[in-house]
């Protein structure tokens, strides 16, 4: 990820409704949620949410797919991973032990759903 892409991603997340939608979609997992359900959950009009989801999609943070008459949105974990990689690329100037507290702070929330075959970490 380049600096311009990171700025676009952070700009997309720097708005309350978009941040809430993104977090809701992360919680929904790979199956995602129908756009109408996201709008109802957040209490925003569907057309307003559509504009917000478009900003998140342009930033590479969400993806959509059509299922029958519904548009399903899900967090784009590749985009999230690229953003995190951008932030941590030069972490600690080659001293990974300095980054351990940062990684430990980030990982407990991810422990709820490890990749298949990956043992769960104890807290």
GROMACS elastic network, one bead per residue, 0.5 to 0.9 nm:
[ bonds ]
;  ai    aj funct       b0    kb
    1     4     6  0.82198   500
    1     5     6  0.61190   500
    1     6     6  0.67475   500
    1    79     6  0.87906   500
    1    82     6  0.58684   500
    1    83     6  0.68222   500
    1    85     6  0.78914   500
    1    86     6  0.60766   500
    2     5     6  0.53390   500
    2     6     6  0.64023   500
    2     7     6  0.88072   500
    2    86     6  0.75213   500
    3     6     6  0.50761   500
    3     7     6  0.62094   500
    3     8     6  0.86739   500
    3    86     6  0.79701   500
    4     7     6  0.51133   500
    4     8     6  0.62822   500
    4     9     6  0.87344   500
    5     8     6  0.50663   500
    5     9     6  0.62355   500
    5    10     6  0.86606   500
    5    59     6  0.70774   500
    5    60     6  0.87237   500
    5    83     6  0.84002   500
    6     9     6  0.50375   500
    6    10     6  0.61080   500
    6    11     6  0.83932   500
    6    59     6  0.83139   500
    6    82     6  0.86475   500
    6    83     6  0.61664   500
    6    86     6  0.73092   500
    6    87     6  0.86094   500
    7    10     6  0.51570   500
    7    11     6  0.59439   500
    7    12     6  0.84896   500
    7    59     6  0.89880   500
    8    11     6  0.50109   500
    8    12     6  0.61163   500
    8    13     6  0.87229   500
    8    55     6  0.89828   500
    8    58     6  0.83379   500
    8    59     6  0.56855   500
    9    12     6  0.50714   500
    9    13     6  0.63860   500
    9    14     6  0.86442   500
    9    55     6  0.89292   500
    9    56     6  0.74161   500
    9    58     6  0.85030   500
    9    60     6  0.72544   500
    9    61     6  0.71371   500
    9    79     6  0.86666   500
    9    80     6  0.88767   500
    9    83     6  0.75516   500
   10    13     6  0.50850   500
   10    14     6  0.59878   500
   10    59     6  0.84717   500
   10    83     6  0.87919   500
   11    14     6  0.50043   500
   11    15     6  0.75524   500
   11    59     6  0.85547   500
   12    15     6  0.67130   500
   12    18     6  0.67816   500
   12    19     6  0.77837   500
   12    52     6  0.82561   500
   12    55     6  0.60229   500
   12    56     6  0.56190   500
   12    58     6  0.86822   500
   12    59     6  0.66128   500
   12    61     6  0.85876   500
   13    16     6  0.75980   500
   13    17     6  0.86906   500
   13    18     6  0.58651   500
   13    20     6  0.87232   500
   13    22     6  0.77841   500
   13    56     6  0.75406   500
   14    18     6  0.75603   500
   14    19     6  0.67959   500
   15    18     6  0.54923   500
   15    19     6  0.59965   500
   15    20     6  0.85702   500
   16    19     6  0.51603   500
   16    20     6  0.60828   500
   16    21     6  0.85608   500
   17    20     6  0.50738   500
   17    21     6  0.60586   500
   17    22     6  0.85017   500
   17    42     6  0.76754   500
   17    44     6  0.83718   500
   17    49     6  0.79944   500
   17    52     6  0.73843   500
   18    21     6  0.50213   500
   18    22     6  0.60119   500
   18    23     6  0.85264   500
   18    49     6  0.81639   500
   18    52     6  0.56809   500
   18    53     6  0.70530   500
   18    55     6  0.82056   500
   18    56     6  0.71518   500
   19    22     6  0.50950   500
   19    23     6  0.61417   500
   19    24     6  0.85306   500
   20    23     6  0.51737   500
   20    24     6  0.60766   500
   20    25     6  0.86004   500
   20    42     6  0.75487   500
   21    24     6  0.50456   500
   21    25     6  0.61634   500
   21    26     6  0.86153   500
   21    38     6  0.69139   500
   21    39     6  0.85028   500
   21    42     6  0.73687   500
   21    49     6  0.84217   500
   21    52     6  0.83449   500
   21    53     6  0.77732   500
   22    25     6  0.51270   500
   22    26     6  0.61892   500
   22    27     6  0.86468   500
   22    53     6  0.84526   500
   22    56     6  0.77623   500
   22    61     6  0.77195   500
   22    62     6  0.74678   500
   22    74     6  0.84411   500
   22    75     6  0.66659   500
   23    26     6  0.50261   500
   23    27     6  0.62068   500
   23    28     6  0.85928   500
   23    75     6  0.83586   500
   24    27     6  0.51046   500
   24    28     6  0.61732   500
   24    29     6  0.89154   500
   24    32     6  0.89886   500
   24    33     6  0.87635   500
   24    38     6  0.77001   500
   24    41     6  0.88580   500
   24    42     6  0.89318   500
   24    75     6  0.87885   500
   25    29     6  0.65229   500
   25    30     6  0.84288   500
   25    32     6  0.59028   500
   25    33     6  0.68178   500
   25    38     6  0.82198   500
   25    62     6  0.81172   500
   25    73     6  0.71898   500
   25    74     6  0.53926   500
   25    75     6  0.53634   500
   26    29     6  0.54482   500
   26    30     6  0.79606   500
   26    32     6  0.79622   500
   26    74     6  0.71126   500
   26    75     6  0.53096   500
   26    76     6  0.85217   500
   26    77     6  0.84579   500
   27    32     6  0.85900   500
   27    75     6  0.87702   500
   28    31     6  0.67220   500
   28    32     6  0.52957   500
   28    33     6  0.66810   500
   28    74     6  0.74914   500
   28    75     6  0.83899   500
   29    32     6  0.56960   500
   29    33     6  0.87308   500
   29    74     6  0.69976   500
   29    75     6  0.73304   500
   30    74     6  0.60543   500
   30    75     6  0.71500   500
   30    76     6  0.85134   500
   30    77     6  0.88174   500
   31    72     6  0.81900   500
   31    73     6  0.82993   500
   31    74     6  0.66411   500
   32    64     6  0.86584   500
   32    72     6  0.60938   500
   32    73     6  0.52396   500
   32    75     6  0.71430   500
   33    36     6  0.82483   500
   33    37     6  0.64994   500
   33    38     6  0.65394   500
   33    71     6  0.82782   500
   33    72     6  0.52073   500
   33    73     6  0.54889   500
   33    74     6  0.65387   500
   34    37     6  0.52601   500
   34    38     6  0.64359   500
   34    39     6  0.87790   500
   34    67     6  0.89068   500
   34    70     6  0.61091   500
   34    71     6  0.55895   500
   34    73     6  0.61924   500
   34    74     6  0.88927   500
   35    38     6  0.51085   500
   35    39     6  0.62254   500
   35    40     6  0.86972   500
   35    46     6  0.75447   500
   35    49     6  0.77749   500
   35    50     6  0.75420   500
   35    53     6  0.86199   500
   35    70     6  0.73212   500
   35    71     6  0.58713   500
   35    72     6  0.59137   500
   35    73     6  0.64230   500
   36    39     6  0.50412   500
   36    40     6  0.61863   500
   36    41     6  0.85378   500
   36    45     6  0.89682   500
   36    46     6  0.63924   500
   36    49     6  0.87188   500
   36    70     6  0.80369   500
   36    71     6  0.82944   500
   36    72     6  0.89029   500
   37    40     6  0.50897   500
   37    41     6  0.60050   500
   37    42     6  0.85270   500
   38    41     6  0.50905   500
   38    42     6  0.61256   500
   38    43     6  0.83297   500
   38    44     6  0.85979   500
   38    46     6  0.86629   500
   38    49     6  0.79953   500
   38    73     6  0.87777   500
   39    42     6  0.52678   500
   39    43     6  0.57646   500
   39    44     6  0.52056   500
   39    45     6  0.62446   500
   39    46     6  0.55755   500
   39    47     6  0.89057   500
   39    48     6  0.85215   500
   39    49     6  0.60381   500
   39    50     6  0.86082   500
   40    44     6  0.65868   500
   40    45     6  0.78821   500
   40    46     6  0.81191   500
   41    44     6  0.80830   500
   42    45     6  0.89796   500
   42    49     6  0.88799   500
   44    47     6  0.84515   500
   44    48     6  0.66401   500
   44    49     6  0.63826   500
   45    48     6  0.53107   500
   45    49     6  0.62757   500
   45    50     6  0.86410   500
   46    49     6  0.50840   500
   46    50     6  0.60499   500
   46    51     6  0.87798   500
   47    51     6  0.64942   500
   47    52     6  0.88403   500
   48    51     6  0.53259   500
   48    52     6  0.64888   500
   48    53     6  0.88022   500
   49    53     6  0.60454   500
   49    54     6  0.84723   500
   50    53     6  0.51448   500
   50    54     6  0.61431   500
   50    55     6  0.87759   500
   51    54     6  0.51010   500
   51    55     6  0.64931   500
   51    56     6  0.89049   500
   52    55     6  0.52121   500
   52    56     6  0.64739   500
   52    57     6  0.87080   500
   53    56     6  0.50070   500
   53    57     6  0.60354   500
   53    58     6  0.85872   500
   53    62     6  0.74161   500
   53    63     6  0.88490   500
   53    73     6  0.82071   500
   54    58     6  0.61228   500
   54    59     6  0.85655   500
   54    62     6  0.85776   500
   55    58     6  0.52034   500
   55    59     6  0.63263   500
   55    60     6  0.88267   500
   55    61     6  0.89300   500
   56    59     6  0.50890   500
   56    60     6  0.64212   500
   56    61     6  0.53671   500
   56    62     6  0.57396   500
   56    63     6  0.84364   500
   57    60     6  0.50127   500
   57    61     6  0.56548   500
   57    63     6  0.58053   500
   57    64     6  0.79682   500
   57    76     6  0.84729   500
   58    61     6  0.76568   500
   58    62     6  0.82368   500
   59    62     6  0.78807   500
   59    79     6  0.79813   500
   60    63     6  0.73656   500
   60    75     6  0.89478   500
   60    76     6  0.66423   500
   60    77     6  0.89685   500
   60    78     6  0.81132   500
   60    79     6  0.51580   500
   60    80     6  0.79316   500
   61    74     6  0.86912   500
   61    75     6  0.59368   500
   61    77     6  0.71617   500
   61    78     6  0.79700   500
   61    79     6  0.51953   500
   61    80     6  0.61179   500
   62    73     6  0.65623   500
   62    74     6  0.55409   500
   62    77     6  0.80002   500
   62    79     6  0.79070   500
   63    72     6  0.83075   500
   63    73     6  0.56421   500
   63    74     6  0.55719   500
   63    75     6  0.63883   500
   63    76     6  0.57072   500
   64    71     6  0.64457   500
   64    72     6  0.54219   500
   64    74     6  0.64296   500
   64    75     6  0.88951   500
   65    70     6  0.84464   500
   65    71     6  0.56959   500
   65    72     6  0.52928   500
   65    73     6  0.66265   500
   65    74     6  0.86168   500
   66    69     6  0.70024   500
   66    70     6  0.58234   500
   66    72     6  0.60640   500
   66    73     6  0.88795   500
   67    70     6  0.52821   500
   67    71     6  0.61746   500
   67    72     6  0.68768   500
   68    71     6  0.80886   500
   74    77     6  0.88032   500
   75    78     6  0.88253   500
   75    79     6  0.84990   500
   75    80     6  0.81437   500
   76    79     6  0.55065   500
   76    80     6  0.65384   500
   76    81     6  0.87910   500
   77    81     6  0.59286   500
   77    82     6  0.84261   500
   78    81     6  0.50486   500
   78    82     6  0.61223   500
   78    83     6  0.86380   500
   79    82     6  0.50246   500
   79    83     6  0.62122   500
   79    84     6  0.86667   500
   80    83     6  0.51163   500
   80    84     6  0.62513   500
   80    85     6  0.85210   500
   81    84     6  0.51270   500
   81    85     6  0.60049   500
   81    86     6  0.85260   500
   82    86     6  0.60985   500
   82    87     6  0.86942   500
   83    86     6  0.50381   500
   83    87     6  0.63712   500
   83    88     6  0.87564   500
   84    87     6  0.50741   500
   84    88     6  0.61745   500
   84    89     6  0.82305   500
   85    88     6  0.51619   500
   85    89     6  0.54127   500
   86    89     6  0.53271   500
   86    90     6  0.83019   500
   87    90     6  0.77277   500
   87    91     6  0.77688   500
   88    92     6  0.84220   500
   88    99     6  0.87903   500
   90    93     6  0.58185   500
   90    94     6  0.72766   500
   91    94     6  0.68306   500
   91    95     6  0.76849   500
   91    96     6  0.74224   500
   91    98     6  0.83312   500
   91    99     6  0.67478   500
   92    95     6  0.52036   500
   92    96     6  0.64115   500
   92    97     6  0.82850   500
   92    98     6  0.60438   500
   92    99     6  0.63780   500
   93    96     6  0.81003   500
   94    97     6  0.89546   500
   95    98     6  0.58501   500
   95    99     6  0.74743   500
   96    99     6  0.52080   500
   96   100     6  0.66934   500
   97   100     6  0.53535   500
   97   101     6  0.82959   500
   98   101     6  0.71355   500
   98   102     6  0.82621   500
   99   102     6  0.52924   500
   99   103     6  0.63156   500
   99   104     6  0.86477   500
  100   103     6  0.50795   500
  100   104     6  0.59439   500
  100   105     6  0.84751   500
  101   104     6  0.50321   500
  101   105     6  0.61043   500
  101   106     6  0.86643   500
  102   105     6  0.51728   500
  102   106     6  0.63699   500
  102   107     6  0.87380   500
  103   106     6  0.50492   500
  103   107     6  0.59614   500
  103   108     6  0.89449   500
  104   107     6  0.52789   500
  104   108     6  0.67171   500
  105   108     6  0.64865   500
  105   109     6  0.82697   500
  106   109     6  0.65429   500
  106   110     6  0.73038   500
  107   110     6  0.50263   500
  107   111     6  0.62516   500
  108   111     6  0.51769   500
  108   112     6  0.76644   500
  108   121     6  0.81079   500
  108   122     6  0.86802   500
  108   123     6  0.68270   500
  109   112     6  0.63507   500
  109   113     6  0.86897   500
  110   113     6  0.60905   500
  110   114     6  0.68394   500
  111   114     6  0.55957   500
  111   120     6  0.62736   500
  111   121     6  0.64490   500
  111   122     6  0.84290   500
  111   123     6  0.87406   500
  112   120     6  0.79993   500
  113   116     6  0.86121   500
  113   120     6  0.83552   500
  114   117     6  0.80490   500
  114   118     6  0.59244   500
  114   119     6  0.73146   500
  114   120     6  0.65383   500
  114   121     6  0.88417   500
  115   118     6  0.54371   500
  115   119     6  0.84685   500
  116   119     6  0.83925   500
  118   121     6  0.89880   500
